[in-house]
Structures are given as structure tokens and as C-alpha cells.
Amino acid sequence: MQSEKQYIDLYGSCRDMLFSHSADVMNAVRDGAFADFSRQGLPTRKVERYKYTDMQSLFAPDYGLNINRLDIPANPYEAFKCDVPNLSTSLYFILNDGFYDKALPKGGLLPDGVIIGSLCKEAAKNPDFIAKYYSKIAKTTEDPITALNTMLAQDGLFIYVPRGVKVDRAVQVINILRSDVDLMINRRVLIVVEEGAEIKLLFCDHAMDDRRFLTTQVIEAYVADNASLDLYCLEETHAKNTRVSNVYIEQQANSRVNHNIITLHNGVTRNRTDLIFRGEGAECNLSGCVIADKEQHVDNNTLIEHRVPHCTSNELYKYVLDGKAVGAFAGRVLVHHGAQQTSSVMNNRNLCATKEARMYTQPMLEIYADDVKCAHGSTVGQLNDAALFYMRQRGISLKEARLLLQFAFANEVIDGIRLEPLRDRLHYLVEKRFRGELSRCEGCKLCK
């Protein structure tokens, strides 16, 4: 199957249109990305980092694309009312791949110098600054999905926090999928957090229409010396949605990153996270929680590179799989020569609630330094029969006992979220999910 041919032909026929509706900075790397994609093609299962997800079949259907940037008839500020209670976020929307700027964002003013807006428009206003960062750590030569996104993406989100600025109010970005036809979306996100700055970001994915969506997303995040970034990603779409997200993070000295991915509702999801330590004394915490049933598929793939000494990384990914769901986790920690006194812990724990559920797990350590503390572990199991029996003896129904055990299993990841209102909200959503109920928020048209 040569699924990539349609994208190669598409670029050849629509190149001028892609260029005319985007910024020069994004266009400057577009042809190079096309050459890299044409050379690599879509990855097959023979490619190590893609062996658990059939990318060829995901990209085979002929999706529509909004290359001509036609206006999408939707006002997300009227449709979406699902603010996390008491979180008091600054609320922004991405409609498919474009920043929604037809209404003022909710949540008050941002600190002076902070920018949140359209990547395309910001690249047109400040091309030299955007060019310093855009497509620098998301290398098209090394990943064909990143190359495909780079050659087709026309807009996205730009977030900038200047030196020493601390954004106290969390920023919530709602990615809304909206279309009357089956649609492919190619979204780009660029995050720059300068020295000593701090920001907490919550990205939520929702589908507004019952159509087949294919989303590629590339996030590049630069975290400078003594800076802090919390990046929480929550997916609540539907069974017809395919999401392929690649996150690239670069950390400088004494920086802190917390990246948490929660998958509650989806069709097929493939998340890739690549993180590089460039400065000493930095710390990252990567975590993920997956709740999947029916025939859902969730694949998380991570790479942490310790390139310098005295850095700390922690990973915890937990899956609860029911029905015929398929989960996959492949994590690799690479400790380079000279990266002494590295500390790294990786854990992947999985619960298969049925005999039909499948989990593939592959934690890996690759160490080229001799003064390190590194550990990894992985478990796959079913519900504890003794615990179920104990709860049944105390009058708890089998269904409720199973739910309580699953909920307790998933809580460890959620409890690591530093935003208390978001943590409480996720406890509620996870419980609803285990009970087989969609979360329906009063007044929200997206949930109807």
C-alpha cells in the first residue's frame, strides 16, 4: 500500500495555494519537508517507533483539506461551555487548525509581553523571531509524519512568555474539529518560554461533528534556563477520530517540564513525545492515562535524551483497557556519554479488564555513562480476584467493585496533576468514563 502517493500528488497540485495562504517562515521549510516526506514515505510497522500502529491504513482514506482557507461557520465561544469549574482559565480556541480570533478570549488580560495567537499571523509580523524556533527541533529529516505536517500546515498556535514573566492564570486551549465532510487537519503549535518564565497550559481536543477526522499535530516547546512549563493534553473526541500528535520539547539548565496526556474518548490515537535536556539541573515528568474500550487504539511513544549531566526524568503511563481495545507504550531513555549523575525512572502499568483487550509494552534504557541511577519497569495484569471477592463480601456489586478498582488504578496519574480544579474535574470525568457515560455539560452544544 502506497498511501503517501496521494499526499505527494496533492502537494504537487496545490503547492501554490498552500504558499499563498500561509506565512513566509512556514513556507521556507515547506519544500524541504516535502522532499523528506517523498524520500521516507509513510512509516510501516517495520519502522521501530511505529511498529504498534498501522500508519499506512490510517492515512489511506481520501480526506478533504481546507487548503483554500474557507471560513468555517462556527462560534466556539457560544457552542462551548465546558470550563473546568473554579479553574479560572484564560480560554482560547483553535478551530480545526486555525486560531479563532473573531471574538475576544475569555479570562481577562494576560501579563505584559505574553503572546497567544495565530502562528501564521505572528510569523508574518515577527518573521525573524519565529524563524529562530520554527521546525528546528521537529526535524523533518527524521520523522515522516512531522515532514507531512510541515509540508501541509498553514496555521496553528503561537505561545510566547517573555523573560521572568509568570502567568498565574492557567491557559486553556480548546481544539475543536468542525466539518460537514470527512476532513484532514494539520495543526502546528510553537511554545517559547524564556528564562525564568512560567506557564501552565491545558489543551483539550473535542469533535463538534460526527464526521471522520484525521488530525496531525506537531508541538515544539522551548523551555529556557530556570523556566517552567506545565502542558496537559486531554482528548475527548469520538470513535471516528484519528489523532497523530508529535510533541518535541527542549529544556535548558534548571528548567522544569510536566507533560501529562489523558485519553478518555477516541478512535485511534498515536502520541509521540521527544524531549532533550540541553542544560544541567533540568527535570521533566512525563505521564499518561489511557482509558479505552470497544475497539479503540492508543499508542504512546516517548524518547528522553539526557545529553548533559545532573538531569532528572520521571515517566509513568497507565492504561485501563476494556472490550477489544488495543494499547501500546514504547519508552526509551537515552543517556549520552558524559551525562553523569543522571537520574531516570520509567514505569508503565497496565490493566486489561477483558481477555480480548491487548497491551504491548516496551520500556528501554540505553546508557553510555557510568555514574547514573536509572530504572524501568512494566506490568500487564487483570483485576485482582481477591480484592473483588473482598468487596463482594461487603455488599458491593461486581460491576461497582470492578469500577472502583479501575478508578483507583488510574488515579495515580491524575493525582500528579498540579492544578487542583483540573485534577478534581478529571476524577469526575474518569469515573463517568468507567461507568460508560459521556460527560454532558449543561449548556454545551458540543456534548449534545
DRENDO-1510 file (C-alpha; in Angstrom, 1 decimal, always signed):
<recs>
REC; n; res; u; v; w
REC; 1; MET; +0.0; +0.0; +0.0 .
REC; 2; GLN; +1.5; +3.3; -1.0 .
REC; 3; SER; -0.7; +5.7; +0.9 .
REC; 4; GLU; +1.8; +8.5; +0.6 .
REC; 5; LYS; +1.3; +8.9; -3.2 .
REC; 6; GLN; -2.0; +10.9; -2.7 .
REC; 7; TYR; -0.1; +13.4; -0.5 .
REC; 8; ILE; +2.8; +13.7; -2.9 .
REC; 9; ASP; +0.3; +14.4; -5.7 .
REC; 10; LEU; -1.7; +16.8; -3.6 .
REC; 11; TYR; +1.4; +18.8; -2.8 .
REC; 12; GLY; +2.3; +19.0; -6.5 .
REC; 13; SER; -1.1; +20.3; -7.5 .
REC; 14; CYS; -1.7; +22.6; -4.5 .
REC; 15; ARG; +1.7; +23.9; -3.7 .
REC; 16; ASP; +1.0; +27.5; -4.8 .
REC; 17; MET; -2.3; +27.5; -2.8 .
REC; 18; LEU; -0.5; +26.3; +0.3 .
REC; 19; PHE; +2.1; +29.0; +0.0 .
REC; 20; SER; -0.4; +31.8; -0.7 .
REC; 21; HIS; -2.4; +31.1; +2.5 .
REC; 22; SER; +0.5; +30.9; +4.9 .
REC; 23; ALA; +3.5; +32.9; +6.2 .
REC; 24; ASP; +6.9; +33.0; +4.6 .
REC; 25; VAL; +8.5; +31.4; +7.6 .
REC; 26; MET; +6.3; +28.4; +7.3 .
REC; 27; ASN; +6.8; +28.3; +3.6 .
REC; 28; ALA; +10.6; +28.5; +3.8 .
REC; 29; VAL; +10.7; +24.9; +5.1 .
REC; 30; ARG; +7.8; +23.5; +3.2 .
REC; 31; ASP; +9.6; +22.3; +0.1 .
REC; 32; GLY; +12.3; +20.7; +2.2 .
REC; 33; ALA; +9.7; +18.9; +4.2 .
REC; 34; PHE; +8.1; +17.7; +1.0 .
REC; 35; ALA; +11.4; +16.3; -0.2 .
REC; 36; ASP; +11.9; +14.5; +3.2 .
REC; 37; PHE; +8.4; +13.0; +3.1 .
REC; 38; SER; +8.8; +11.9; -0.5 .
REC; 39; ARG; +12.1; +10.2; +0.4 .
REC; 40; GLN; +10.8; +8.5; +3.6 .
REC; 41; GLY; +7.1; +7.7; +2.7 .
REC; 42; LEU; +4.7; +6.9; +5.4 .
REC; 43; PRO; +6.2; +4.6; +8.1 .
REC; 44; THR; +5.3; +0.9; +8.1 .
REC; 45; ARG; +5.3; -1.4; +11.0 .
REC; 46; LYS; +8.9; -2.3; +10.2 .
REC; 47; VAL; +9.9; +1.1; +11.5 .
REC; 48; GLU; +10.8; +0.6; +15.2 .
REC; 49; ARG; +8.9; +3.6; +16.5 .
REC; 50; TYR; +5.8; +2.8; +14.5 .
REC; 51; LYS; +5.5; -0.9; +14.9 .
REC; 52; TYR; +2.4; -0.8; +17.1 .
REC; 53; THR; +0.2; +1.4; +14.8 .
REC; 54; ASP; -0.5; +0.9; +11.1 .
REC; 55; MET; +0.1; +4.4; +9.8 .
REC; 56; GLN; -0.4; +3.3; +6.2 .
REC; 57; SER; -4.0; +2.4; +6.7 .
REC; 58; LEU; -4.7; +5.5; +8.8 .
REC; 59; PHE; -3.6; +7.8; +6.0 .
REC; 60; ALA; -5.0; +5.7; +3.1 .
REC; 61; PRO; -8.6; +7.3; +3.0 .
REC; 62; ASP; -9.1; +10.3; +0.8 .
REC; 63; TYR; -9.8; +13.1; +3.3 .
REC; 64; GLY; -10.8; +16.6; +2.3 .
REC; 65; LEU; -8.4; +19.5; +3.3 .
REC; 66; ASN; -9.2; +23.2; +3.7 .
REC; 67; ILE; -6.2; +24.4; +1.8 .
REC; 68; ASN; -8.0; +27.4; +0.4 .
REC; 69; ARG; -8.8; +28.5; +4.0 .
REC; 70; LEU; -12.5; +28.7; +3.5 .
REC; 71; ASP; -14.4; +30.2; +6.5 .
REC; 72; ILE; -15.7; +27.7; +9.0 .
REC; 73; PRO; -19.3; +28.6; +10.2 .
REC; 74; ALA; -18.9; +28.2; +13.9 .
REC; 75; ASN; -18.6; +30.3; +17.0 .
REC; 76; PRO; -16.9; +28.1; +19.7 .
REC; 77; TYR; -17.4; +30.7; +22.4 .
REC; 78; GLU; -21.2; +30.2; +22.0 .
REC; 79; ALA; -21.0; +26.4; +21.5 .
REC; 80; PHE; -18.5; +25.5; +24.2 .
REC; 81; LYS; -19.4; +26.0; +27.9 .
REC; 82; CYS; -17.3; +23.2; +29.4 .
REC; 83; ASP; -14.9; +25.3; +31.5 .
REC; 84; VAL; -13.3; +23.3; +34.3 .
REC; 85; PRO; -15.1; +24.6; +37.4 .
REC; 86; ASN; -13.1; +27.0; +39.5 .
REC; 87; LEU; -10.0; +26.7; +37.3 .
REC; 88; SER; -10.4; +30.3; +36.1 .
REC; 89; THR; -8.5; +29.8; +32.8 .
REC; 90; SER; -7.7; +32.2; +30.0 .
REC; 91; LEU; -9.8; +30.5; +27.3 .
REC; 92; TYR; -8.7; +30.3; +23.6 .
REC; 93; PHE; -10.0; +28.2; +20.7 .
REC; 94; ILE; -8.4; +26.5; +17.7 .
REC; 95; LEU; -11.0; +25.8; +15.0 .
REC; 96; ASN; -9.5; +22.8; +13.1 .
REC; 97; ASP; -6.1; +24.2; +12.5 .
REC; 98; GLY; -6.7; +28.0; +12.7 .
REC; 99; PHE; -6.6; +30.3; +15.7 .
REC; 100; TYR; -10.1; +31.7; +16.4 .
REC; 101; ASP; -9.8; +35.5; +16.6 .
REC; 102; LYS; -13.3; +36.7; +15.8 .
REC; 103; ALA; -14.2; +37.2; +19.4 .
REC; 104; LEU; -12.2; +38.3; +22.4 .
REC; 105; PRO; -10.8; +35.5; +24.5 .
REC; 106; LYS; -12.3; +34.9; +27.9 .
REC; 107; GLY; -10.4; +35.0; +31.2 .
REC; 108; GLY; -9.0; +38.5; +31.4 .
REC; 109; LEU; -5.8; +40.1; +30.3 .
REC; 110; LEU; -2.5; +38.3; +30.1 .
REC; 111; PRO; +0.7; +39.7; +31.7 .
REC; 112; ASP; +2.5; +42.3; +29.5 .
REC; 113; GLY; +4.6; +40.7; +26.8 .
REC; 114; VAL; +2.8; +37.4; +26.7 .
REC; 115; ILE; +1.5; +36.4; +23.2 .
REC; 116; ILE; -1.1; +33.8; +22.4 .
REC; 117; GLY; -2.4; +33.9; +18.9 .
REC; 118; SER; -2.2; +32.7; +15.3 .
REC; 119; LEU; +1.1; +31.2; +14.4 .
REC; 120; CYS; +0.7; +32.3; +10.7 .
REC; 121; LYS; -0.1; +35.9; +11.7 .
REC; 122; GLU; +2.7; +36.1; +14.2 .
REC; 123; ALA; +5.2; +34.7; +11.7 .
REC; 124; ALA; +4.1; +37.5; +9.3 .
REC; 125; LYS; +4.6; +40.2; +12.0 .
REC; 126; ASN; +7.9; +38.8; +13.5 .
REC; 127; PRO; +9.4; +36.5; +10.9 .
REC; 128; ASP; +13.0; +36.6; +12.3 .
REC; 129; PHE; +11.9; +35.6; +15.8 .
REC; 130; ILE; +9.7; +32.8; +14.6 .
REC; 131; ALA; +12.3; +31.5; +12.2 .
REC; 132; LYS; +14.7; +31.0; +15.2 .
REC; 133; TYR; +12.4; +28.3; +16.5 .
REC; 134; TYR; +10.0; +27.0; +13.9 .
REC; 135; SER; +10.9; +23.5; +12.6 .
REC; 136; LYS; +14.2; +23.4; +14.5 .
REC; 137; ILE; +13.7; +20.5; +16.9 .
REC; 138; ALA; +10.8; +19.0; +14.9 .
REC; 139; LYS; +13.2; +17.6; +12.3 .
REC; 140; THR; +11.5; +16.6; +9.0 .
REC; 141; THR; +14.6; +14.5; +8.1 .
REC; 142; GLU; +13.9; +12.1; +11.0 .
REC; 143; ASP; +10.2; +11.6; +11.0 .
REC; 144; PRO; +7.8; +11.3; +8.0 .
REC; 145; ILE; +4.7; +12.4; +10.0 .
REC; 146; THR; +6.5; +15.5; +11.1 .
REC; 147; ALA; +7.5; +16.1; +7.5 .
REC; 148; LEU; +3.9; +15.6; +6.3 .
REC; 149; ASN; +2.6; +18.1; +8.8 .
REC; 150; THR; +5.3; +20.6; +8.0 .
REC; 151; MET; +4.6; +20.5; +4.3 .
REC; 152; LEU; +0.8; +20.9; +4.7 .
REC; 153; ALA; +0.4; +23.0; +7.9 .
REC; 154; GLN; -0.7; +26.6; +7.2 .
REC; 155; ASP; -1.6; +27.9; +10.6 .
REC; 156; GLY; -1.7; +26.9; +14.3 .
REC; 157; LEU; -1.0; +28.4; +17.7 .
REC; 158; PHE; +1.9; +30.5; +19.0 .
REC; 159; ILE; +2.5; +30.9; +22.7 .
REC; 160; TYR; +5.3; +33.2; +24.0 .
REC; 161; VAL; +6.2; +34.0; +27.6 .
REC; 162; PRO; +9.0; +36.6; +27.9 .
REC; 163; ARG; +11.9; +36.5; +30.4 .
REC; 164; GLY; +10.9; +36.5; +34.0 .
REC; 165; VAL; +7.1; +36.6; +33.5 .
REC; 166; LYS; +5.0; +34.1; +35.4 .
REC; 167; VAL; +1.5; +33.5; +34.0 .
REC; 168; ASP; -0.5; +32.8; +37.2 .
REC; 169; ARG; -3.8; +32.0; +35.4 .
REC; 170; ALA; -3.8; +28.7; +33.5 .
REC; 171; VAL; -4.3; +28.9; +29.8 .
REC; 172; GLN; -6.9; +26.6; +28.3 .
REC; 173; VAL; -6.8; +25.9; +24.5 .
REC; 174; ILE; -9.8; +24.0; +23.0 .
REC; 175; ASN; -9.0; +22.3; +19.8 .
REC; 176; ILE; -12.4; +21.9; +18.0 .
REC; 177; LEU; -12.9; +19.7; +15.0 .
REC; 178; ARG; -15.6; +21.1; +12.8 .
REC; 179; SER; -16.6; +19.9; +9.3 .
REC; 180; ASP; -19.5; +18.8; +7.1 .
REC; 181; VAL; -17.3; +16.3; +5.3 .
REC; 182; ASP; -14.5; +13.9; +6.3 .
REC; 183; LEU; -11.5; +16.2; +6.9 .
REC; 184; MET; -7.8; +16.1; +7.4 .
REC; 185; ILE; -6.4; +18.8; +9.7 .
REC; 186; ASN; -2.7; +19.7; +10.0 .
REC; 187; ARG; -2.1; +21.8; +13.1 .
REC; 188; ARG; +1.1; +23.4; +14.3 .
REC; 189; VAL; +1.9; +24.7; +17.8 .
REC; 190; LEU; +5.0; +26.7; +18.8 .
REC; 191; ILE; +5.7; +27.4; +22.5 .
REC; 192; VAL; +8.6; +29.6; +23.7 .
REC; 193; VAL; +9.1; +30.1; +27.4 .
REC; 194; GLU; +12.1; +32.4; +28.1 .
REC; 195; GLU; +14.5; +32.5; +31.1 .
REC; 196; GLY; +12.7; +32.4; +34.4 .
REC; 197; ALA; +9.2; +32.4; +32.9 .
REC; 198; GLU; +6.4; +30.1; +33.9 .
REC; 199; ILE; +3.1; +29.0; +32.3 .
REC; 200; LYS; +0.5; +26.2; +32.7 .
REC; 201; LEU; -1.3; +25.1; +29.5 .
REC; 202; LEU; -4.3; +22.8; +29.1 .
REC; 203; PHE; -5.1; +21.5; +25.6 .
REC; 204; CYS; -8.5; +19.9; +25.1 .
REC; 205; ASP; -9.5; +18.0; +21.9 .
REC; 206; HIS; -13.2; +17.9; +21.0 .
REC; 207; ALA; -15.1; +17.0; +17.9 .
REC; 208; MET; -18.1; +19.1; +17.0 .
REC; 209; ASP; -19.4; +16.9; +14.2 .
REC; 210; ASP; -20.0; +13.2; +13.6 .
REC; 211; ARG; -17.5; +13.0; +10.7 .
REC; 212; ARG; -14.3; +11.2; +10.2 .
REC; 213; PHE; -11.3; +13.4; +11.2 .
REC; 214; LEU; -7.6; +12.8; +10.7 .
REC; 215; THR; -5.5; +15.2; +12.7 .
REC; 216; THR; -1.7; +15.6; +12.5 .
REC; 217; GLN; -0.3; +17.9; +15.2 .
REC; 218; VAL; +3.3; +19.0; +15.8 .
REC; 219; ILE; +4.1; +20.9; +19.0 .
REC; 220; GLU; +7.5; +22.4; +19.5 .
REC; 221; ALA; +8.3; +23.7; +23.0 .
REC; 222; TYR; +11.4; +25.6; +24.0 .
REC; 223; VAL; +11.9; +25.9; +27.8 .
REC; 224; ALA; +14.8; +28.2; +28.7 .
REC; 225; ASP; +17.0; +28.4; +31.8 .
REC; 226; ASN; +15.1; +28.3; +35.1 .
REC; 227; ALA; +11.8; +28.3; +33.2 .
REC; 228; SER; +8.7; +26.1; +33.9 .
REC; 229; LEU; +6.2; +24.6; +31.6 .
REC; 230; ASP; +3.1; +22.5; +32.5 .
REC; 231; LEU; +1.5; +21.0; +29.5 .
REC; 232; TYR; -1.7; +19.0; +30.0 .
REC; 233; CYS; -3.4; +17.4; +27.0 .
REC; 234; LEU; -6.9; +15.9; +27.3 .
REC; 235; GLU; -8.6; +14.1; +24.4 .
REC; 236; GLU; -12.4; +13.6; +24.4 .
REC; 237; THR; -13.4; +13.1; +20.7 .
REC; 238; HIS; -15.2; +10.1; +19.3 .
REC; 239; ALA; -14.7; +6.7; +17.6 .
REC; 240; LYS; -14.3; +8.2; +14.1 .
REC; 241; ASN; -11.4; +10.4; +15.1 .
REC; 242; THR; -7.7; +9.6; +14.2 .
REC; 243; ARG; -5.2; +11.8; +16.1 .
REC; 244; VAL; -1.4; +11.7; +15.4 .
REC; 245; SER; +0.4; +14.1; +17.7 .
REC; 246; ASN; +4.2; +14.7; +17.9 .
REC; 247; VAL; +5.5; +16.8; +20.8 .
REC; 248; TYR; +9.1; +18.0; +20.8 .
REC; 249; ILE; +10.5; +19.6; +23.9 .
REC; 250; GLU; +13.9; +21.2; +24.5 .
REC; 251; GLN; +15.0; +22.0; +28.1 .
REC; 252; GLN; +17.8; +24.3; +29.2 .
REC; 253; ALA; +19.6; +24.5; +32.5 .
REC; 254; ASN; +17.5; +24.1; +35.7 .
REC; 255; SER; +14.2; +24.2; +33.8 .
REC; 256; ARG; +11.1; +22.2; +34.8 .
REC; 257; VAL; +8.6; +20.4; +32.5 .
REC; 258; ASN; +5.5; +18.5; +33.4 .
REC; 259; HIS; +3.7; +16.9; +30.4 .
REC; 260; ASN; +0.6; +14.9; +31.1 .
REC; 261; ILE; -1.6; +13.2; +28.4 .
REC; 262; ILE; -5.1; +11.9; +29.2 .
REC; 263; THR; -7.0; +9.9; +26.6 .
REC; 264; LEU; -10.7; +9.4; +27.6 .
REC; 265; HIS; -12.6; +9.1; +24.3 .
REC; 266; ASN; -11.0; +8.5; +20.9 .
REC; 267; GLY; -10.9; +6.3; +17.8 .
REC; 268; VAL; -7.2; +5.8; +17.0 .
REC; 269; THR; -4.6; +7.9; +18.8 .
REC; 270; ARG; -0.8; +7.9; +18.4 .
REC; 271; ASN; +1.2; +10.3; +20.6 .
REC; 272; ARG; +4.9; +10.8; +20.3 .
REC; 273; THR; +6.9; +12.8; +22.8 .
REC; 274; ASP; +10.6; +13.6; +22.2 .
REC; 275; LEU; +12.4; +15.5; +25.0 .
REC; 276; ILE; +16.0; +16.7; +25.1 .
REC; 277; PHE; +18.0; +18.0; +28.0 .
REC; 278; ARG; +20.4; +20.7; +26.8 .
REC; 279; GLY; +21.3; +22.3; +30.2 .
REC; 280; GLU; +22.3; +20.8; +33.5 .
REC; 281; GLY; +20.0; +20.6; +36.5 .
REC; 282; ALA; +16.8; +20.2; +34.4 .
REC; 283; GLU; +13.9; +18.0; +35.4 .
REC; 284; CYS; +10.9; +16.5; +33.4 .
REC; 285; ASN; +7.9; +14.5; +34.4 .
REC; 286; LEU; +6.1; +12.7; +31.6 .
REC; 287; SER; +2.9; +10.9; +32.4 .
REC; 288; GLY; -0.2; +9.5; +30.7 .
REC; 289; CYS; -3.5; +7.9; +31.5 .
REC; 290; VAL; -5.5; +5.9; +28.9 .
REC; 291; ILE; -9.0; +4.6; +29.3 .
REC; 292; ALA; -10.1; +2.7; +26.2 .
REC; 293; ASP; -12.8; +0.2; +25.3 .
REC; 294; LYS; -14.7; -1.2; +22.3 .
REC; 295; GLU; -12.1; -1.2; +19.5 .
REC; 296; GLN; -10.2; +1.9; +20.4 .
REC; 297; HIS; -6.4; +2.1; +19.9 .
REC; 298; VAL; -4.0; +4.3; +21.8 .
REC; 299; ASP; -0.2; +4.2; +21.2 .
REC; 300; ASN; +2.2; +6.4; +23.3 .
REC; 301; ASN; +5.8; +6.5; +22.2 .
REC; 302; THR; +8.4; +8.5; +24.2 .
REC; 303; LEU; +12.1; +9.4; +23.9 .
REC; 304; ILE; +14.1; +11.2; +26.6 .
REC; 305; GLU; +17.6; +12.2; +25.7 .
REC; 306; HIS; +20.0; +13.0; +28.6 .
REC; 307; ARG; +22.7; +14.9; +26.8 .
REC; 308; VAL; +24.2; +16.7; +29.8 .
REC; 309; PRO; +24.9; +15.8; +33.5 .
REC; 310; HIS; +22.7; +16.3; +36.6 .
REC; 311; CYS; +19.3; +16.0; +34.9 .
REC; 312; THR; +16.2; +14.1; +36.2 .
REC; 313; SER; +13.4; +12.4; +34.3 .
REC; 314; ASN; +10.4; +10.5; +35.5 .
REC; 315; GLU; +7.8; +8.7; +33.4 .
REC; 316; LEU; +4.6; +7.0; +34.4 .
REC; 317; TYR; +2.0; +5.7; +31.9 .
REC; 318; LYS; -1.1; +3.7; +33.0 .
REC; 319; TYR; -3.6; +2.0; +30.7 .
REC; 320; VAL; -7.1; +0.6; +31.5 .
REC; 321; LEU; -8.3; -1.5; +28.6 .
REC; 322; ASP; -11.7; -3.0; +28.2 .
REC; 323; GLY; -13.6; -4.7; +25.3 .
REC; 324; LYS; -11.3; -5.2; +22.4 .
REC; 325; ALA; -9.2; -2.1; +22.9 .
REC; 326; VAL; -5.5; -2.1; +22.0 .
REC; 327; GLY; -2.9; -0.1; +23.9 .
REC; 328; ALA; +0.8; +0.3; +23.2 .
REC; 329; PHE; +3.6; +2.0; +25.1 .
REC; 330; ALA; +7.2; +2.3; +24.0 .
REC; 331; GLY; +9.5; +4.4; +26.1 .
REC; 332; ARG; +13.2; +4.9; +25.6 .
REC; 333; VAL; +15.7; +6.8; +27.8 .
REC; 334; LEU; +19.0; +7.6; +26.1 .
REC; 335; VAL; +21.8; +8.7; +28.4 .
REC; 336; HIS; +24.7; +10.1; +26.3 .
REC; 337; HIS; +28.4; +9.9; +27.0 .
REC; 338; GLY; +29.3; +12.5; +29.7 .
REC; 339; ALA; +25.7; +12.7; +31.1 .
REC; 340; GLN; +26.9; +11.7; +34.6 .
REC; 341; GLN; +24.7; +11.7; +37.7 .
REC; 342; THR; +21.6; +11.3; +35.5 .
REC; 343; SER; +18.5; +10.1; +37.4 .
REC; 344; SER; +15.8; +8.4; +35.4 .
REC; 345; VAL; +12.8; +6.3; +36.3 .
REC; 346; MET; +10.3; +4.9; +33.8 .
REC; 347; ASN; +7.1; +2.9; +34.7 .
REC; 348; ASN; +4.3; +1.5; +32.5 .
REC; 349; ARG; +1.5; -0.2; +34.3 .
REC; 350; ASN; -1.5; -1.7; +32.5 .
REC; 351; LEU; -4.8; -3.3; +33.4 .
REC; 352; CYS; -6.7; -5.5; +30.9 .
REC; 353; ALA; -10.2; -5.8; +32.0 .
REC; 354; THR; -11.1; -8.4; +29.4 .
REC; 355; LYS; -9.4; -11.3; +27.7 .
REC; 356; GLU; -9.9; -9.6; +24.3 .
REC; 357; ALA; -8.0; -6.4; +25.3 .
REC; 358; ARG; -4.4; -6.2; +24.1 .
REC; 359; MET; -1.4; -4.3; +25.5 .
REC; 360; TYR; +2.0; -4.0; +24.0 .
REC; 361; THR; +4.8; -2.5; +26.2 .
REC; 362; GLN; +8.5; -1.9; +25.6 .
REC; 363; PRO; +10.4; +0.2; +28.1 .
REC; 364; MET; +14.0; +0.7; +27.2 .
REC; 365; LEU; +17.2; +2.2; +28.7 .
REC; 366; GLU; +20.3; +3.0; +26.6 .
REC; 367; ILE; +23.1; +4.2; +28.9 .
REC; 368; TYR; +26.6; +5.4; +27.9 .
REC; 369; ALA; +27.6; +6.9; +31.2 .
REC; 370; ASP; +28.8; +5.1; +34.3 .
REC; 371; ASP; +27.6; +7.3; +37.2 .
REC; 372; VAL; +23.8; +7.2; +36.8 .
REC; 373; LYS; +20.7; +6.0; +38.6 .
REC; 374; CYS; +18.2; +4.6; +36.1 .
REC; 375; ALA; +15.4; +2.1; +36.4 .
REC; 376; HIS; +12.4; +1.0; +34.4 .
REC; 377; GLY; +9.5; -1.4; +34.8 .
REC; 378; SER; +6.4; -2.7; +33.1 .
REC; 379; THR; +3.4; -4.7; +34.3 .
REC; 380; VAL; +0.3; -6.1; +32.5 .
REC; 381; GLY; -2.4; -7.7; +34.5 .
REC; 382; GLN; -6.1; -8.1; +35.2 .
REC; 383; LEU; -8.3; -7.1; +38.1 .
REC; 384; ASN; -7.4; -8.6; +41.4 .
REC; 385; ASP; -9.7; -11.5; +42.2 .
REC; 386; ALA; -9.0; -11.4; +45.9 .
REC; 387; ALA; -9.9; -7.7; +46.0 .
REC; 388; LEU; -13.1; -8.3; +44.0 .
REC; 389; PHE; -14.1; -11.1; +46.4 .
REC; 390; TYR; -13.4; -8.9; +49.5 .
REC; 391; MET; -15.6; -6.1; +48.1 .
REC; 392; ARG; -18.4; -8.5; +47.1 .
REC; 393; GLN; -18.4; -10.0; +50.6 .
REC; 394; ARG; -19.2; -6.5; +51.9 .
REC; 395; GLY; -22.2; -6.0; +49.7 .
REC; 396; ILE; -20.6; -4.2; +46.7 .
REC; 397; SER; -21.9; -5.4; +43.4 .
REC; 398; LEU; -19.5; -7.0; +40.9 .
REC; 399; LYS; -19.9; -4.1; +38.5 .
REC; 400; GLU; -19.3; -1.4; +41.1 .
REC; 401; ALA; -16.3; -3.4; +42.5 .
REC; 402; ARG; -14.7; -3.5; +39.1 .
REC; 403; LEU; -15.3; +0.2; +38.6 .
REC; 404; LEU; -13.8; +1.1; +41.9 .
REC; 405; LEU; -10.6; -1.0; +41.3 .
REC; 406; GLN; -10.2; +0.5; +37.8 .
REC; 407; PHE; -10.7; +4.0; +39.2 .
REC; 408; ALA; -8.2; +3.5; +41.9 .
REC; 409; PHE; -5.7; +2.2; +39.4 .
REC; 410; ALA; -5.9; +5.3; +37.1 .
REC; 411; ASN; -5.8; +7.8; +40.0 .
REC; 412; GLU; -2.0; +7.7; +40.4 .
REC; 413; VAL; -1.5; +9.6; +37.1 .
REC; 414; ILE; -4.3; +12.1; +37.8 .
REC; 415; ASP; -3.1; +12.8; +41.3 .
REC; 416; GLY; +0.1; +14.0; +39.8 .
REC; 417; ILE; -1.6; +17.0; +38.1 .
REC; 418; ARG; -0.6; +20.2; +39.9 .
REC; 419; LEU; -3.8; +22.2; +39.0 .
REC; 420; GLU; -6.3; +21.1; +41.8 .
REC; 421; PRO; -9.5; +22.1; +39.9 .
REC; 422; LEU; -8.3; +20.2; +36.8 .
REC; 423; ARG; -7.4; +17.3; +39.0 .
REC; 424; ASP; -10.8; +17.2; +40.6 .
REC; 425; ARG; -12.5; +17.6; +37.2 .
REC; 426; LEU; -10.6; +14.7; +35.8 .
REC; 427; HIS; -11.5; +12.5; +38.7 .
REC; 428; TYR; -15.1; +13.2; +37.8 .
REC; 429; LEU; -14.6; +12.6; +34.1 .
REC; 430; VAL; -12.7; +9.3; +34.6 .
REC; 431; GLU; -15.5; +8.0; +36.9 .
REC; 432; LYS; -18.1; +8.9; +34.3 .
REC; 433; ARG; -16.0; +7.2; +31.6 .
REC; 434; PHE; -15.7; +4.0; +33.6 .
REC; 435; ARG; -19.5; +4.0; +34.1 .
REC; 436; GLY; -19.9; +4.2; +30.3 .
REC; 437; GLU; -21.3; +7.7; +30.4 .
REC; 438; LEU; -20.2; +10.5; +28.2 .
REC; 439; SER; -19.7; +13.7; +30.2 .
REC; 440; ARG; -22.5; +16.1; +29.2 .
REC; 441; CYS; -22.1; +19.6; +30.3 .
REC; 442; GLU; -25.1; +21.8; +30.8 .
REC; 443; GLY; -25.5; +24.4; +28.0 .
REC; 444; CYS; -22.7; +22.9; +25.8 .
REC; 445; LYS; -23.8; +22.2; +22.3 .
REC; 446; LEU; -20.7; +20.0; +21.7 .
REC; 447; CYS; -22.0; +17.5; +24.2 .
REC; 448; LYS; -25.4; +17.1; +22.7 .
</recs>
